[in-house]
Amino acid sequence: MRQHIIRRLLVVLPASLLMVVLMKTGVLDVAADRMTFDKLAWFDDTKLVEHLRILVTHNGMTDEPGRCLVFIVNGNDPLNAQRIDVMAKHIKGCPDPDGQPQKLFTIRVDKADRELQTDHGTPGVFHPMRP
């Protein structure tokens, strides 16, 4: 019985630690995004925002944690040039330099051609965004 418990622990503990490491590094988020974000998801603003949240945090476009980002979708824009403002919110658990929401940059989305452009680093001048 004792050997049985030791064998189980030798399998369960490393697997648990591996899952914690994968979760903390964001690998699980990226893998889930790749499996669930498809061609039709470009037209669903909720899925698109979650996809952008993962892209922005994992591409190093901001140091803010994903839970501290707010995406403001401009619903009046055409489908081939929809603008999404990326804001940093400052509430519990998020960095709070002055307590006010701060605009970080804008992402322009062409849903028909599935292209992303951003003005990150060059306000007002858009360039292609790395996938």
Disulfide bonds with the S-S distance in Angstrom:
Cys68-Cys94 1.92
